[in-house]
Amino acid sequence: MNTADDGRHALTQLGRQIAPPNSPEEAVLERVPAPNPDKRYMVRFTAPEFTSLCPITGQPDFAHIVLDYVPDQWIVESKSLKLFLTSFRNHGAFHEACSVQIASTLVDLLNPIWLRIGAYWYPRGGIPIDVFWQTGDAPAGVWIPAQDVPSYRGRG
């Protein structure tokens, strides 16, 4: 791909000092053209220290988030993704809502061939809650590795 056409000119956050957004609604996710739109490959982002707030108590919740997607014409710009994920730290929502909101927002932005989220939440009230969602069957011919995030075992 010619660097003049790689989408860098449209980015507003990469290479700049940006204050973290206060909410997911204020966050600006950015995308650039996929460098290999003629090839099928999987991209993985892992956020092992994701935080949000319980919508009832306001207490912090913690998760290990794994995002896998097979791009079509677009890839997400990683700094904007980090800022988007950081914006949940002041956001009050149940685990299921946060997890599906993250994935749905990426699907709306990227229109990927396939996307899945594995959200491995640490216990709340003694019960870990894991949330999994994907857009459909994984495409044939693409290596989709296991997420391999161990189940919560406590002190055992």
PyMOL commands that set and color helices and strands:
alter all, ss='L'
color gray80, all
select helices_A, chain A and resi 3-5+8-10+78-90+95-110
alter helices_A, ss='H'
color red, helices_A
select strands_A, chain A and resi 31-33+43-53+60-70+74-76+114-121+130-134
alter strands_A, ss='S'
color yellow, strands_A
deselect
rebuild
show_as cartoon
